Amino acid sequence: MRSDPPPPPDRSETGQSGAPELELGWRAREVEQELPELRLVVAQTRVGRPGSVLAGSPSGIEGRLHELSNRFRGARAVAVRREPVPAAYRVFFRHIGLDPDVVRTPIEEAALERMLHGGFLSGGLLEDILLIALVDTGVPVWALDSEAVDGPLGIRSSSEGEPLGRSSGAPLLPTGRLVVADASTALAVLFGELAPGHEVSAGTSGLTLFAIQVSGVPSLYVEEALWTCRAALEGP
């Protein structure tokens, strides 16, 4: 049986360094006890650019991807797992029962894609922005449609047969899977898939961004990843 989420956090609550408008998500009691250094950091934003957030990236964003591709060549890609932030996520994966050599951490997956394709390929504005933040900081960021989120986000364990999301064909979760959830529903598997129907769509104007902070990852890196995404989405 899953634990009920604690009361919503104060909306003025911020990350450890006091960055404004970043919120710490709630954690179920068993998560606090078993993974005391696990944090969910959330930012709300609105799209300030014309057109769909899933449309092609402007030249400035594509240029940034090209620049990162040049910086992130073979030697760096191979050695990235030994850098402090990627290494911290590898340790956390093992701690929750994931083999990072089988289920790759987000930054290692990005490094592999870069080597396979000879560069970071553009996948559209939102995907490119999330990728830039990941490569710059090592911290992965995910995005949900704010209209599909019911209350503050937090981390808890799933219950047996619980649906991932509120759509009619939502996949069912096994018991004990760590998930990012709102007040009533699991919206994402931790470091995994987002719930169908809750992802950002072509018509999305408000986004809920979230990042996962684990032991060994400085708050500054998490905040920088989220602010990178916000600035790029809200910018001209």
Buried (B, 14 or more C-beta within 10 A) or exposed (E): EBBEBBEBBEEEEBBBEEBEBBBBBBBBEEBBEBBEEBBBBBBBBEBEBEEBBBEBBBEEBBEBBEEBBEEBEEEEBEEBBEEEBBBBBBEBBEEBEBEBEEEBBBBBEBBEBBBEEEBBBBBBBBBBBBBBBBBBBBBBBBBBBBBBBBEBBBBBBBBEEBBBBBBEEBEEBEEEBBBBBBBEBBBBBBBBEBBBBBBBEEEBBBBBBBBBBBBBBBBBBBBBBBBBBBEBBEEE
